[in-house]
Amino acid sequence: MGTRTIIALLLILVGILAFAYQGITYTTRERVVDIGPIKADVEKQHTIPIEPIVGGVALAGGLTLLLLNRRSST
């Protein structure tokens, strides 16, 4: 399996995952009160959106690279 094939398969996988999840969510913890022995924390969720066009471009690029690789090897 060549380098182009591996890159093509990774692009296809990234494209499928981008369509499936639509974004990455992570949680941060922030201290809002710190008065002597009294402490209060708040958990906030943040989302990094992934546009569907990114998934489409990655999927199309991976398929194109895979097809071009197959044609050049035969």
PDB file with SEQRES, HELIX, SHEET and CRYST1 records, atoms N, CA, C and O in Angstrom:
SEQRES   1 A   74  MET GLY THR ARG THR ILE ILE ALA LEU LEU LEU ILE LEU          
SEQRES   2 A   74  VAL GLY ILE LEU ALA PHE ALA TYR GLN GLY ILE THR TYR          
SEQRES   3 A   74  THR THR ARG GLU ARG VAL VAL ASP ILE GLY PRO ILE LYS          
SEQRES   4 A   74  ALA ASP VAL GLU LYS GLN HIS THR ILE PRO ILE GLU PRO          
SEQRES   5 A   74  ILE VAL GLY GLY VAL ALA LEU ALA GLY GLY LEU THR LEU          
SEQRES   6 A   74  LEU LEU LEU ASN ARG ARG SER SER THR                          
HELIX    1 AA1 THR A    3  TYR A   21  1                                  19    
HELIX    2 AA2 PRO A   52  SER A   73  1                                  22    
SHEET    1 AA1 2 GLY A  23  ILE A  35  0                                        
SHEET    2 AA1 2 ILE A  38  PRO A  49 -1                                        
CRYST1    1.000    1.000    1.000  90.00  90.00  90.00 P 1           1          
ATOM      1  N   MET A   1       0.853  -1.175   0.000  1.00  0.00           N  
ATOM      2  CA  MET A   1       0.000   0.000   0.000  1.00  0.00           C  
ATOM      3  C   MET A   1       0.897   1.237   0.000  1.00  0.00           C  
ATOM      4  O   MET A   1       1.757   1.401   0.865  1.00  0.00           O  
ATOM      5  N   GLY A   2       0.680   2.084  -0.972  1.00  0.00           N  
ATOM      6  CA  GLY A   2       1.531   3.255  -1.120  1.00  0.00           C  
ATOM      7  C   GLY A   2       1.085   4.428  -0.260  1.00  0.00           C  
ATOM      8  O   GLY A   2       0.036   4.398   0.385  1.00  0.00           O  
ATOM      9  N   THR A   3       1.915   5.455  -0.275  1.00  0.00           N  
ATOM     10  CA  THR A   3       1.644   6.656   0.505  1.00  0.00           C  
ATOM     11  C   THR A   3       0.377   7.350   0.023  1.00  0.00           C  
ATOM     12  O   THR A   3      -0.417   7.831   0.831  1.00  0.00           O  
ATOM     13  N   ARG A   4       0.188   7.401  -1.292  1.00  0.00           N  
ATOM     14  CA  ARG A   4      -1.017   8.049  -1.831  1.00  0.00           C  
ATOM     15  C   ARG A   4      -2.280   7.332  -1.389  1.00  0.00           C  
ATOM     16  O   ARG A   4      -3.280   7.976  -1.073  1.00  0.00           O  
ATOM     17  N   THR A   5      -2.247   6.015  -1.363  1.00  0.00           N  
ATOM     18  CA  THR A   5      -3.411   5.239  -0.945  1.00  0.00           C  
ATOM     19  C   THR A   5      -3.737   5.500   0.514  1.00  0.00           C  
ATOM     20  O   THR A   5      -4.907   5.639   0.872  1.00  0.00           O  
ATOM     21  N   ILE A   6      -2.728   5.567   1.350  1.00  0.00           N  
ATOM     22  CA  ILE A   6      -2.932   5.822   2.772  1.00  0.00           C  
ATOM     23  C   ILE A   6      -3.515   7.220   2.988  1.00  0.00           C  
ATOM     24  O   ILE A   6      -4.437   7.395   3.784  1.00  0.00           O  
ATOM     25  N   ILE A   7      -2.977   8.210   2.278  1.00  0.00           N  
ATOM     26  CA  ILE A   7      -3.489   9.581   2.388  1.00  0.00           C  
ATOM     27  C   ILE A   7      -4.940   9.639   1.896  1.00  0.00           C  
ATOM     28  O   ILE A   7      -5.776  10.308   2.503  1.00  0.00           O  
ATOM     29  N   ALA A   8      -5.235   8.943   0.805  1.00  0.00           N  
ATOM     30  CA  ALA A   8      -6.597   8.922   0.271  1.00  0.00           C  
ATOM     31  C   ALA A   8      -7.566   8.307   1.272  1.00  0.00           C  
ATOM     32  O   ALA A   8      -8.657   8.838   1.482  1.00  0.00           O  
ATOM     33  N   LEU A   9      -7.183   7.198   1.889  1.00  0.00           N  
ATOM     34  CA  LEU A   9      -8.046   6.556   2.877  1.00  0.00           C  
ATOM     35  C   LEU A   9      -8.237   7.431   4.111  1.00  0.00           C  
ATOM     36  O   LEU A   9      -9.330   7.468   4.676  1.00  0.00           O  
ATOM     37  N   LEU A  10      -7.190   8.136   4.536  1.00  0.00           N  
ATOM     38  CA  LEU A  10      -7.320   9.048   5.675  1.00  0.00           C  
ATOM     39  C   LEU A  10      -8.253  10.217   5.353  1.00  0.00           C  
ATOM     40  O   LEU A  10      -9.046  10.629   6.199  1.00  0.00           O  
ATOM     41  N   LEU A  11      -8.160  10.748   4.136  1.00  0.00           N  
ATOM     42  CA  LEU A  11      -9.061  11.829   3.736  1.00  0.00           C  
ATOM     43  C   LEU A  11     -10.508  11.357   3.691  1.00  0.00           C  
ATOM     44  O   LEU A  11     -11.414  12.085   4.097  1.00  0.00           O  
ATOM     45  N   ILE A  12     -10.724  10.159   3.207  1.00  0.00           N  
ATOM     46  CA  ILE A  12     -12.081   9.602   3.183  1.00  0.00           C  
ATOM     47  C   ILE A  12     -12.603   9.426   4.601  1.00  0.00           C  
ATOM     48  O   ILE A  12     -13.761   9.741   4.872  1.00  0.00           O  
ATOM     49  N   LEU A  13     -11.785   8.936   5.494  1.00  0.00           N  
ATOM     50  CA  LEU A  13     -12.179   8.759   6.895  1.00  0.00           C  
ATOM     51  C   LEU A  13     -12.498  10.100   7.550  1.00  0.00           C  
ATOM     52  O   LEU A  13     -13.493  10.217   8.266  1.00  0.00           O  
ATOM     53  N   VAL A  14     -11.666  11.108   7.312  1.00  0.00           N  
ATOM     54  CA  VAL A  14     -11.912  12.440   7.868  1.00  0.00           C  
ATOM     55  C   VAL A  14     -13.215  13.007   7.327  1.00  0.00           C  
ATOM     56  O   VAL A  14     -13.974  13.628   8.071  1.00  0.00           O  
ATOM     57  N   GLY A  15     -13.482  12.804   6.046  1.00  0.00           N  
ATOM     58  CA  GLY A  15     -14.726  13.280   5.452  1.00  0.00           C  
ATOM     59  C   GLY A  15     -15.945  12.635   6.076  1.00  0.00           C  
ATOM     60  O   GLY A  15     -16.925  13.319   6.373  1.00  0.00           O  
ATOM     61  N   ILE A  16     -15.900  11.344   6.276  1.00  0.00           N  
ATOM     62  CA  ILE A  16     -17.022  10.626   6.892  1.00  0.00           C  
ATOM     63  C   ILE A  16     -17.221  11.089   8.332  1.00  0.00           C  
ATOM     64  O   ILE A  16     -18.355  11.308   8.757  1.00  0.00           O  
ATOM     65  N   LEU A  17     -16.141  11.240   9.082  1.00  0.00           N  
ATOM     66  CA  LEU A  17     -16.248  11.698  10.469  1.00  0.00           C  
ATOM     67  C   LEU A  17     -16.779  13.130  10.559  1.00  0.00           C  
ATOM     68  O   LEU A  17     -17.532  13.453  11.477  1.00  0.00           O  
ATOM     69  N   ALA A  18     -16.392  13.986   9.613  1.00  0.00           N  
ATOM     70  CA  ALA A  18     -16.883  15.365   9.614  1.00  0.00           C  
ATOM     71  C   ALA A  18     -18.382  15.404   9.371  1.00  0.00           C  
ATOM     72  O   ALA A  18     -19.085  16.218   9.970  1.00  0.00           O  
ATOM     73  N   PHE A  19     -18.879  14.538   8.503  1.00  0.00           N  
ATOM     74  CA  PHE A  19     -20.324  14.473   8.276  1.00  0.00           C  
ATOM     75  C   PHE A  19     -21.046  13.901   9.493  1.00  0.00           C  
ATOM     76  O   PHE A  19     -22.153  14.332   9.815  1.00  0.00           O  
ATOM     77  N   ALA A  20     -20.435  12.944  10.165  1.00  0.00           N  
ATOM     78  CA  ALA A  20     -21.094  12.271  11.278  1.00  0.00           C  
ATOM     79  C   ALA A  20     -21.167  13.147  12.526  1.00  0.00           C  
ATOM     80  O   ALA A  20     -22.196  13.154  13.202  1.00  0.00           O  
ATOM     81  N   TYR A  21     -20.112  13.880  12.849  1.00  0.00           N  
ATOM     82  CA  TYR A  21     -20.062  14.589  14.125  1.00  0.00           C  
ATOM     83  C   TYR A  21     -20.382  16.074  14.051  1.00  0.00           C  
ATOM     84  O   TYR A  21     -20.813  16.635  15.058  1.00  0.00           O  
ATOM     85  N   GLN A  22     -20.200  16.729  12.941  1.00  0.00           N  
ATOM     86  CA  GLN A  22     -20.547  18.136  12.734  1.00  0.00           C  
ATOM     87  C   GLN A  22     -19.818  19.112  13.653  1.00  0.00           C  
ATOM     88  O   GLN A  22     -20.083  20.312  13.585  1.00  0.00           O  
ATOM     89  N   GLY A  23     -18.919  18.649  14.500  1.00  0.00           N  
ATOM     90  CA  GLY A  23     -18.166  19.555  15.360  1.00  0.00           C  
ATOM     91  C   GLY A  23     -17.456  18.814  16.481  1.00  0.00           C  
ATOM     92  O   GLY A  23     -17.697  17.632  16.727  1.00  0.00           O  
ATOM     93  N   ILE A  24     -16.576  19.542  17.152  1.00  0.00           N  
ATOM     94  CA  ILE A  24     -15.816  18.987  18.273  1.00  0.00           C  
ATOM     95  C   ILE A  24     -16.222  19.757  19.521  1.00  0.00           C  
ATOM     96  O   ILE A  24     -16.172  20.987  19.533  1.00  0.00           O  
ATOM     97  N   THR A  25     -16.624  19.048  20.567  1.00  0.00           N  
ATOM     98  CA  THR A  25     -17.039  19.668  21.810  1.00  0.00           C  
ATOM     99  C   THR A  25     -16.040  19.319  22.903  1.00  0.00           C  
ATOM    100  O   THR A  25     -15.628  18.168  23.047  1.00  0.00           O  
ATOM    101  N   TYR A  26     -15.660  20.340  23.673  1.00  0.00           N  
ATOM    102  CA  TYR A  26     -14.784  20.102  24.810  1.00  0.00           C  
ATOM    103  C   TYR A  26     -15.267  20.936  25.994  1.00  0.00           C  
ATOM    104  O   TYR A  26     -15.981  21.923  25.817  1.00  0.00           O  
ATOM    105  N   THR A  27     -14.875  20.535  27.198  1.00  0.00           N  
ATOM    106  CA  THR A  27     -15.325  21.182  28.423  1.00  0.00           C  
ATOM    107  C   THR A  27     -14.136  21.785  29.154  1.00  0.00           C  
ATOM    108  O   THR A  27     -13.080  21.163  29.271  1.00  0.00           O  
ATOM    109  N   THR A  28     -14.326  23.020  29.650  1.00  0.00           N  
ATOM    110  CA  THR A  28     -13.307  23.670  30.476  1.00  0.00           C  
ATOM    111  C   THR A  28     -13.907  23.967  31.846  1.00  0.00           C  
ATOM    112  O   THR A  28     -15.119  24.123  31.993  1.00  0.00           O  
ATOM    113  N   ARG A  29     -13.050  24.040  32.818  1.00  0.00           N  
ATOM    114  CA  ARG A  29     -13.482  24.348  34.171  1.00  0.00           C  
ATOM    115  C   ARG A  29     -12.912  25.717  34.552  1.00  0.00           C  
ATOM    116  O   ARG A  29     -11.724  25.981  34.367  1.00  0.00           O  
ATOM    117  N   GLU A  30     -13.765  26.569  35.077  1.00  0.00           N  
ATOM    118  CA  GLU A  30     -13.368  27.935  35.424  1.00  0.00           C  
ATOM    119  C   GLU A  30     -13.780  28.240  36.861  1.00  0.00           C  
ATOM    120  O   GLU A  30     -14.911  27.967  37.263  1.00  0.00           O  
ATOM    121  N   ARG A  31     -12.868  28.798  37.618  1.00  0.00           N  
ATOM    122  CA  ARG A  31     -13.165  29.164  38.999  1.00  0.00           C  
ATOM    123  C   ARG A  31     -13.859  30.522  39.011  1.00  0.00           C  
ATOM    124  O   ARG A  31     -13.320  31.506  38.504  1.00  0.00           O  
ATOM    125  N   VAL A  32     -15.065  30.573  39.597  1.00  0.00           N  
ATOM    126  CA  VAL A  32     -15.827  31.820  39.625  1.00  0.00           C  
ATOM    127  C   VAL A  32     -15.825  32.473  40.996  1.00  0.00           C  
ATOM    128  O   VAL A  32     -15.979  33.690  41.101  1.00  0.00           O  
ATOM    129  N   VAL A  33     -15.650  31.673  42.062  1.00  0.00           N  
ATOM    130  CA  VAL A  33     -15.596  32.219  43.425  1.00  0.00           C  
ATOM    131  C   VAL A  33     -14.429  31.581  44.148  1.00  0.00           C  
ATOM    132  O   VAL A  33     -14.270  30.361  44.148  1.00  0.00           O  
ATOM    133  N   ASP A  34     -13.611  32.428  44.768  1.00  0.00           N  
ATOM    134  CA  ASP A  34     -12.488  31.943  45.568  1.00  0.00           C  
ATOM    135  C   ASP A  34     -12.321  32.880  46.752  1.00  0.00           C  
ATOM    136  O   ASP A  34     -11.496  33.793  46.739  1.00  0.00           O  
ATOM    137  N   ILE A  35     -13.129  32.628  47.777  1.00  0.00           N  
ATOM    138  CA  ILE A  35     -13.086  33.461  48.987  1.00  0.00           C  
ATOM    139  C   ILE A  35     -12.718  32.555  50.155  1.00  0.00           C  
ATOM    140  O   ILE A  35     -13.569  31.844  50.691  1.00  0.00           O  
ATOM    141  N   GLY A  36     -11.461  32.584  50.544  1.00  0.00           N  
ATOM    142  CA  GLY A  36     -10.997  31.755  51.652  1.00  0.00           C  
ATOM    143  C   GLY A  36     -11.285  30.285  51.395  1.00  0.00           C  
ATOM    144  O   GLY A  36     -10.850  29.723  50.390  1.00  0.00           O  
ATOM    145  N   PRO A  37     -12.030  29.659  52.321  1.00  0.00           N  
ATOM    146  CA  PRO A  37     -12.328  28.234  52.156  1.00  0.00           C  
ATOM    147  C   PRO A  37     -13.470  27.957  51.164  1.00  0.00           C  
ATOM    148  O   PRO A  37     -13.741  26.800  50.844  1.00  0.00           O  
ATOM    149  N   ILE A  38     -14.133  29.005  50.681  1.00  0.00           N  
ATOM    150  CA  ILE A  38     -15.254  28.819  49.763  1.00  0.00           C  
ATOM    151  C   ILE A  38     -14.748  28.951  48.326  1.00  0.00           C  
ATOM    152  O   ILE A  38     -14.196  29.977  47.929  1.00  0.00           O  
ATOM    153  N   LYS A  39     -14.952  27.892  47.575  1.00  0.00           N  
ATOM    154  CA  LYS A  39     -14.523  27.875  46.177  1.00  0.00           C  
ATOM    155  C   LYS A  39     -15.657  27.314  45.329  1.00  0.00           C  
ATOM    156  O   LYS A  39     -16.314  26.346  45.714  1.00  0.00           O  
ATOM    157  N   ALA A  40     -15.878  27.922  44.187  1.00  0.00           N  
ATOM    158  CA  ALA A  40     -16.913  27.438  43.270  1.00  0.00           C  
ATOM    159  C   ALA A  40     -16.349  27.419  41.852  1.00  0.00           C  
ATOM    160  O   ALA A  40     -15.728  28.377  41.391  1.00  0.00           O  
ATOM    161  N   ASP A  41     -16.584  26.312  41.188  1.00  0.00           N  
ATOM    162  CA  ASP A  41     -16.135  26.147  39.813  1.00  0.00           C  
ATOM    163  C   ASP A  41     -17.348  25.987  38.896  1.00  0.00           C  
ATOM    164  O   ASP A  41     -18.399  25.497  39.309  1.00  0.00           O  
ATOM    165  N   VAL A  42     -17.179  26.406  37.662  1.00  0.00           N  
ATOM    166  CA  VAL A  42     -18.217  26.253  36.651  1.00  0.00           C  
ATOM    167  C   VAL A  42     -17.609  25.527  35.465  1.00  0.00           C  
ATOM    168  O   VAL A  42     -16.508  25.850  35.018  1.00  0.00           O  
ATOM    169  N   GLU A  43     -18.345  24.536  34.959  1.00  0.00           N  
ATOM    170  CA  GLU A  43     -17.910  23.830  33.751  1.00  0.00           C  
ATOM    171  C   GLU A  43     -18.618  24.442  32.553  1.00  0.00           C  
ATOM    172  O   GLU A  43     -19.841  24.576  32.546  1.00  0.00           O  
ATOM    173  N   LYS A  44     -17.843  24.812  31.544  1.00  0.00           N  
ATOM    174  CA  LYS A  44     -18.400  25.394  30.333  1.00  0.00           C  
ATOM    175  C   LYS A  44     -18.073  24.490  29.163  1.00  0.00           C  
ATOM    176  O   LYS A  44     -16.954  23.996  29.032  1.00  0.00           O  
ATOM    177  N   GLN A  45     -19.066  24.282  28.314  1.00  0.00           N  
ATOM    178  CA  GLN A  45     -18.851  23.495  27.105  1.00  0.00           C  
ATOM    179  C   GLN A  45     -18.617  24.437  25.930  1.00  0.00           C  
ATOM    180  O   GLN A  45     -19.339  25.416  25.742  1.00  0.00           O  
ATOM    181  N   HIS A  46     -17.608  24.124  25.161  1.00  0.00           N  
ATOM    182  CA  HIS A  46     -17.268  24.891  23.969  1.00  0.00           C  
ATOM    183  C   HIS A  46     -17.355  23.952  22.771  1.00  0.00           C  
ATOM    184  O   HIS A  46     -17.001  22.776  22.862  1.00  0.00           O  
ATOM    185  N   THR A  47     -17.825  24.481  21.660  1.00  0.00           N  
ATOM    186  CA  THR A  47     -17.952  23.678  20.447  1.00  0.00           C  
ATOM    187  C   THR A  47     -17.215  24.354  19.302  1.00  0.00           C  
ATOM    188  O   THR A  47     -17.388  25.545  19.048  1.00  0.00           O  
ATOM    189  N   ILE A  48     -16.396  23.576  18.622  1.00  0.00           N  
ATOM    190  CA  ILE A  48     -15.736  24.031  17.405  1.00  0.00           C  
ATOM    191  C   ILE A  48     -16.518  23.398  16.252  1.00  0.00           C  
ATOM    192  O   ILE A  48     -16.416  22.193  16.022  1.00  0.00           O  
ATOM    193  N   PRO A  49     -17.297  24.203  15.528  1.00  0.00           N  
ATOM    194  CA  PRO A  49     -18.113  23.614  14.462  1.00  0.00           C  
ATOM    195  C   PRO A  49     -17.278  23.218  13.242  1.00  0.00           C  
ATOM    196  O   PRO A  49     -16.310  23.890  12.887  1.00  0.00           O  
ATOM    197  N   ILE A  50     -17.671  22.127  12.622  1.00  0.00           N  
ATOM    198  CA  ILE A  50     -17.051  21.688  11.374  1.00  0.00           C  
ATOM    199  C   ILE A  50     -18.141  21.745  10.315  1.00  0.00           C  
ATOM    200  O   ILE A  50     -19.138  21.027  10.396  1.00  0.00           O  
ATOM    201  N   GLU A  51     -17.947  22.587   9.343  1.00  0.00           N  
ATOM    202  CA  GLU A  51     -18.939  22.755   8.288  1.00  0.00           C  
ATOM    203  C   GLU A  51     -19.013  21.494   7.426  1.00  0.00           C  
ATOM    204  O   GLU A  51     -18.000  20.831   7.205  1.00  0.00           O  
ATOM    205  N   PRO A  52     -20.203  21.166   6.945  1.00  0.00           N  
ATOM    206  CA  PRO A  52     -20.336  19.979   6.078  1.00  0.00           C  
ATOM    207  C   PRO A  52     -19.513  20.078   4.794  1.00  0.00           C  
ATOM    208  O   PRO A  52     -19.123  19.058   4.226  1.00  0.00           O  
ATOM    209  N   ILE A  53     -19.251  21.289   4.342  1.00  0.00           N  
ATOM    210  CA  ILE A  53     -18.449  21.451   3.123  1.00  0.00           C  
ATOM    211  C   ILE A  53     -17.035  20.912   3.324  1.00  0.00           C  
ATOM    212  O   ILE A  53     -16.423  20.406   2.383  1.00  0.00           O  
ATOM    213  N   VAL A  54     -16.518  21.019   4.545  1.00  0.00           N  
ATOM    214  CA  VAL A  54     -15.179  20.481   4.842  1.00  0.00           C  
ATOM    215  C   VAL A  54     -15.181  18.964   4.682  1.00  0.00           C  
ATOM    216  O   VAL A  54     -14.256  18.390   4.107  1.00  0.00           O  
ATOM    217  N   GLY A  55     -16.223  18.325   5.193  1.00  0.00           N  
ATOM    218  CA  GLY A  55     -16.341  16.877   5.035  1.00  0.00           C  
ATOM    219  C   GLY A  55     -16.479  16.474   3.581  1.00  0.00           C  
ATOM    220  O   GLY A  55     -15.896  15.482   3.142  1.00  0.00           O  
ATOM    221  N   GLY A  56     -17.262  17.257   2.828  1.00  0.00           N  
ATOM    222  CA  GLY A  56     -17.444  16.960   1.408  1.00  0.00           C  
ATOM    223  C   GLY A  56     -16.162  17.109   0.616  1.00  0.00           C  
ATOM    224  O   GLY A  56     -15.857  16.287  -0.248  1.00  0.00           O  
ATOM    225  N   VAL A  57     -15.411  18.161   0.912  1.00  0.00           N  
ATOM    226  CA  VAL A  57     -14.142  18.382   0.202  1.00  0.00           C  
ATOM    227  C   VAL A  57     -13.135  17.273   0.542  1.00  0.00           C  
ATOM    228  O   VAL A  57     -12.443  16.768  -0.342  1.00  0.00           O  
ATOM    229  N   ALA A  58     -13.058  16.903   1.818  1.00  0.00           N  
ATOM    230  CA  ALA A  58     -12.130  15.834   2.217  1.00  0.00           C  
ATOM    231  C   ALA A  58     -12.520  14.506   1.578  1.00  0.00           C  
ATOM    232  O   ALA A  58     -11.662  13.758   1.108  1.00  0.00           O  
ATOM    233  N   LEU A  59     -13.819  14.219   1.563  1.00  0.00           N  
ATOM    234  CA  LEU A  59     -14.293  12.974   0.961  1.00  0.00           C  
ATOM    235  C   LEU A  59     -14.038  12.957  -0.540  1.00  0.00           C  
ATOM    236  O   LEU A  59     -13.558  11.959  -1.077  1.00  0.00           O  
ATOM    237  N   ALA A  60     -14.352  14.050  -1.217  1.00  0.00           N  
ATOM    238  CA  ALA A  60     -14.126  14.127  -2.668  1.00  0.00           C  
ATOM    239  C   ALA A  60     -12.636  14.058  -2.997  1.00  0.00           C  
ATOM    240  O   ALA A  60     -12.243  13.395  -3.957  1.00  0.00           O  
ATOM    241  N   GLY A  61     -11.813  14.733  -2.212  1.00  0.00           N  
ATOM    242  CA  GLY A  61     -10.370  14.689  -2.438  1.00  0.00           C  
ATOM    243  C   GLY A  61      -9.799  13.299  -2.241  1.00  0.00           C  
ATOM    244  O   GLY A  61      -8.951  12.853  -3.014  1.00  0.00           O  
ATOM    245  N   GLY A  62     -10.265  12.615  -1.203  1.00  0.00           N  
ATOM    246  CA  GLY A  62      -9.800  11.254  -0.954  1.00  0.00           C  
ATOM    247  C   GLY A  62     -10.205  10.293  -2.050  1.00  0.00           C  
ATOM    248  O   GLY A  62      -9.406   9.463  -2.484  1.00  0.00           O  
ATOM    249  N   LEU A  63     -11.464  10.404  -2.506  1.00  0.00           N  
ATOM    250  CA  LEU A  63     -11.922   9.532  -3.590  1.00  0.00           C  
ATOM    251  C   LEU A  63     -11.177   9.819  -4.887  1.00  0.00           C  
ATOM    252  O   LEU A  63     -10.807   8.897  -5.614  1.00  0.00           O  
ATOM    253  N   THR A  64     -10.957  11.099  -5.175  1.00  0.00           N  
ATOM    254  CA  THR A  64     -10.221  11.469  -6.388  1.00  0.00           C  
ATOM    255  C   THR A  64      -8.792  10.939  -6.345  1.00  0.00           C  
ATOM    256  O   THR A  64      -8.298  10.378  -7.322  1.00  0.00           O  
ATOM    257  N   LEU A  65      -8.144  11.120  -5.215  1.00  0.00           N  
ATOM    258  CA  LEU A  65      -6.771  10.637  -5.074  1.00  0.00           C  
ATOM    259  C   LEU A  65      -6.708   9.117  -5.187  1.00  0.00           C  
ATOM    260  O   LEU A  65      -5.776   8.571  -5.777  1.00  0.00           O  
ATOM    261  N   LEU A  66      -7.700   8.441  -4.621  1.00  0.00           N  
ATOM    262  CA  LEU A  66      -7.732   6.991  -4.695  1.00  0.00           C  
ATOM    263  C   LEU A  66      -7.936   6.521  -6.136  1.00  0.00           C  
ATOM    264  O   LEU A  66      -7.280   5.580  -6.581  1.00  0.00           O  
ATOM    265  N   LEU A  67      -8.843   7.174  -6.865  1.00  0.00           N  
ATOM    266  CA  LEU A  67      -9.078   6.808  -8.268  1.00  0.00           C  
ATOM    267  C   LEU A  67      -7.869   7.106  -9.147  1.00  0.00           C  
ATOM    268  O   LEU A  67      -7.523   6.306 -10.015  1.00  0.00           O  
ATOM    269  N   LEU A  68      -7.222   8.253  -8.928  1.00  0.00           N  
ATOM    270  CA  LEU A  68      -6.027   8.584  -9.705  1.00  0.00           C  
ATOM    271  C   LEU A  68      -4.896   7.611  -9.413  1.00  0.00           C  
ATOM    272  O   LEU A  68      -4.126   7.265 -10.309  1.00  0.00           O  
ATOM    273  N   ASN A  69      -4.793   7.178  -8.192  1.00  0.00           N  
ATOM    274  CA  ASN A  69      -3.751   6.221  -7.816  1.00  0.00           C  
ATOM    275  C   ASN A  69      -4.003   4.860  -8.470  1.00  0.00           C  
ATOM    276  O   ASN A  69      -3.059   4.199  -8.903  1.00  0.00           O  
ATOM    277  N   ARG A  70      -5.265   4.442  -8.542  1.00  0.00           N  
ATOM    278  CA  ARG A  70      -5.595   3.171  -9.175  1.00  0.00           C  
ATOM    279  C   ARG A  70      -5.308   3.204 -10.671  1.00  0.00           C  
ATOM    280  O   ARG A  70      -4.812   2.229 -11.235  1.00  0.00           O  
ATOM    281  N   ARG A  71      -5.623   4.333 -11.315  1.00  0.00           N  
ATOM    282  CA  ARG A  71      -5.371   4.454 -12.764  1.00  0.00           C  
ATOM    283  C   ARG A  71      -3.898   4.449 -13.085  1.00  0.00           C  
ATOM    284  O   ARG A  71      -3.486   3.857 -14.083  1.00  0.00           O  
ATOM    285  N   SER A  72      -3.087   5.102 -12.254  1.00  0.00           N  
ATOM    286  CA  SER A  72      -1.650   5.180 -12.554  1.00  0.00           C  
ATOM    287  C   SER A  72      -0.936   3.861 -12.273  1.00  0.00           C  
ATOM    288  O   SER A  72       0.133   3.608 -12.830  1.00  0.00           O  
ATOM    289  N   SER A  73      -1.519   3.012 -11.407  1.00  0.00           N  
ATOM    290  CA  SER A  73      -0.857   1.748 -11.089  1.00  0.00           C  
ATOM    291  C   SER A  73      -1.179   0.655 -12.106  1.00  0.00           C  
ATOM    292  O   SER A  73      -0.483  -0.359 -12.155  1.00  0.00           O  
ATOM    293  N   THR A  74      -2.224   0.844 -12.921  1.00  0.00           N  
ATOM    294  CA  THR A  74      -2.563  -0.195 -13.910  1.00  0.00           C  
ATOM    295  C   THR A  74      -2.028   0.134 -15.275  1.00  0.00           C  
ATOM    296  O   THR A  74      -2.224  -0.634 -16.217  1.00  0.00           O  
TER     297      THR A  74                                                      
END                                                                             
